[in-house]
Amino acid sequence: MSESSMLKRFEDKIQREIKIEPRDWMPDEYRKTLVRQISQHAHSEIVGMLPEGNWVTRAPSMRRKVALIAKVQDEAGHGLYLYSAAETLGTSRKEMIDDLHSGKAKYSSIFNYPTLSWADIGAIGWLVDGAAIINQVMLCRTSYGPYARAMVRICKEESFHQRQGYEIMLTLARGSEEQKAMAQDALNRWWWPSLMMFGPPDHESKHSAQSMAWKIKRKSNDELRQSFVDATVPQAKLIDLVIPDPDLKWNEDRGHYDFGEIDWEEFWNVVKGNGPCNKQRLEARNKAHDEGKWVREAAAAFAEKQATRRKDVQQKIAS
């Protein structure tokens, strides 16, 4: 079958909402786009453990500590699901992790900001995981089968994370004046980076149009960002916190909130590696990887030993 015929069959599957599976023919650019997106998503889950892990030993109660440990553990699992999905496209986990540790690969810019107070853990759960849900629910319908199936479980767990974060903010907002001020300060610092999570505006996004044509993405960056603002503003009002945007107002004609201009210079500065914690995050990941080398080697040696034993047993049975 000619390449043009295979391309036509591929595009027909996309239009008919038939999932593309690992053994199906796909254009090289489709494969490359998926590897880039899924690996970046996986990296974001792994690096995203760092700002929250910073507060595990300082959580204000045992209940909060247990919930935060569970959340960080979930994020590790999400990274593993996604690395596995990316591997079905022919790339190796080692290559992806090496790209992360060398700084070649990107991850979500939001994780390059510091967690300065316990309220930041609430803000991350409410805003960052809330933004992730808006984006990732769409990915449950992405055109690549392994990615879509991984996202179903991830979204269920992210919903728990978002509720956990919002409950932290609610508790602080209903607490003392100092606690409410802490919650407001966290909202002030995390609001704009959360809006940046959806990526650059549509007219500056290099990949969005093609990703939407292939149904890897279902909505554009700006559509997803608008959905997040519309969903989050009423939640802030409910707990008497103020969105730090003087231009925020309801637009009756559009049926959406209008909001202020995002500082895209800050966004690109962080993406290029010049954010508050870019260097710290990569150093932490490389340190953990180096210190965990003996664990990986021990696991590999054990697996090899078990495989040899199984082979010996099979040979004895056969003889």
Secondary structure, DSSP 8 states (H G I E B T S, - for coil): --HHHHHHHHHHHHHTT--B-TTS---HHHHHHHHHHHHHHHHHHHHTHHHHHTTGGG-SSHHHHHHHHHHHHHHHHHHHHHHHHHHTTT--HHHHHHHHHHT-S---GGGGS---SHHHHHHIIIIIHHHHHHHHHHHTT-SBHHHHHHHHHHHHHHHHHHHHHHHHHHHHHTS-HHHHHHHHHHHHHHHHHHHHTT-S-GGG-SSHHHHHHTTS-SS-HHHHHHHHHHHHHHHHHHTT---S-TT-EEETTTTEEE-----HHHHHHIIIIISSSHHHHHHHHHHHHHHTHHHHHHHHHHHHHHHHHHHHHHHHHH-
